[in-house]
């Protein structure tokens, strides 16, 4: 099994701040890495696929990078609607999710 | 616009079988996608359960494999999940989702989710 580790598990930030979330795979997954946003009571929403490709309709303030085992999700300027929990997910083998990062208002 | 909608009992007794169906609209279940189930216990993270292709090919989370059956009904444009011998640990919101067949294998459309509680 490939283990996915996200950090931090939570963070506090203000509107307009830049935010970085890290995801590490226990072995190389090439670029088979997706990022999802989940708001309370809602289904996850695909933000980034293949490590760095922006899903249609997702604002350009979201970006992803990385390859192999280390990946980053960046929100360049946090907006009020971005306060949510973010999950990474590897699709290299049997799908698995990271533990999530909750982004809260400071 | 593809839409997925889960349905099934919201309460299941311990040791019984949890049965859910996902109806797909706005697209054909016979198209080139995998159809997946993901769950989320209250206050916790996401866990992938299983997936099925319209041909009947399946993949399953090894930790749940012995208890999971997944099937597809092309005539009704829906797919289903059965999870047997449930315990309180199976209480969760269950989501169905569509996964791209080839690269990048992302879950691009999701149902709204259905809360299933295991309790006597």
Interface residues (C-beta under 8 A of the other chain):
Chain A: X1 X31 X32 X34 X36 X38 X42 X43 X44 X45 X46 X49 X50 X53 X55 X87 X89 X91 X94 X95 X96 X97 X98 X99 X100
Chain B: X36 X38 X45 X46 X47 X48 X51 X59 X61 X62 X95 X97 X99 X103 X104 X105 X106 X107 X108 X110 X111 X112 X113
